[in-house]
């Protein structure tokens, strides 16, 4: 039924609560296996109907992570790329919507040869096809598949069914890791195993027995509870791995290896692997140490709007930005302290900008729509006039251009068409290629997405940061600097130091160093390319400017 290849598959599922750490577990397992000389790739399954994450508000689902081929995916894909130091493509990401869409298209094309197409087995079979293809494309020896959601939900059942079918077909090649949560209720004061026992039984109901249980909790799992879980979850005690809360996610692979997880997985799957690569491993360890060291702190403000969820504040919407800041700070032996500032607050009380004085640097990240825009513009103006290092990412670069047009060129109503189509000075306009798309309201997956090249201007900040003439970066936008204003703006002193190879799209804007220590924005999203062991050059240049002007 399903063709064989020589790949091993590790499914990662979650029990008891959402947000239990499946993504970091998947990434960490990938890292420790890669460190044993295995070729690894990872794949994320999101059980929702959305075809991709691009149409969701970040407060719903966290950051939209853009792959090099332009797929708009879940933030976990960013974790996989960062931990594994690999580039993934759309075959590494699947949603219920995407799978159904393919099956329905195949049915319309008569590819099922007149058969009745059914939810089972045809949906799981498409899932399996995609998982195997991801392995083949990456020439991987191990594919790690994270199944989103929590065990017991209706939504991920068909994916578990696919996993069960794969195990049935090839028992020695498929294994299951369950990440589960062990609460320690305040009043009780004792770590409780029962919810996890139940979760494993529910998973058993899908015909699946976990091989490894990752026991997440506030504290380390003790021997007594390890034995209890072993007995009631039907696995040897050494297959229960303690995973207490840590300050930095980069410690997790190190903790896993202190419990010999890579060796356990190799045993379970009968994989022959090398001894851990000590050079790579010590590099990772010394990087991870920085999260705890860094004597001197650097204060960075991120001014955005995707923070609130009910009464809670979420930083997930800007995960890659935060990580990029960390890597470039750690590399300078500094510890970043990040503050979340709501752009809307600066709209309500403009005098608040004065509080920005205490920050060593300001970032305005990507965004959409009009809410908070006037607040962001106030922040950009303050950073420019007071020479506070400023880094604008996508919308943050567009804000720079609007602010400059308003306050330096005197075009008081300058704006982006996205916010005010009636403005007389639309300095940020819709891209030509986007007009038809917006008219037809065909919003899903249609922005200017993924990798594009940019040429860098000689003598610019950008060029000296990158140390190269051209760069390839990932994009996600519909609007651009209007060609009607480029000359006027440049004449007034703002430099477009990065342009598309045909010279039509402005990719980077900056002020010369003689005017401002660091005032730079990118139409692309450099944060998607920052990796722990290779920080992004622009973030590094920004952090260096922050340190200098501290
Ligand atoms: N809303 C802006 C655009 O579509 C910026 C997008 C972004 O920040 N990712 O061009």
Boltz pocket constraint, residues with backbone or C-beta under 6 A from the ligand:
constraints:
  - pocket:
      binder: B
      contacts: [[A, 365], [A, 366], [A, 367], [A, 368], [A, 369], [A, 393], [A, 394], [A, 395], [A, 396], [A, 418], [A, 476], [A, 477], [A, 478], [A, 479], [A, 480]]
      max_distance: 6.0
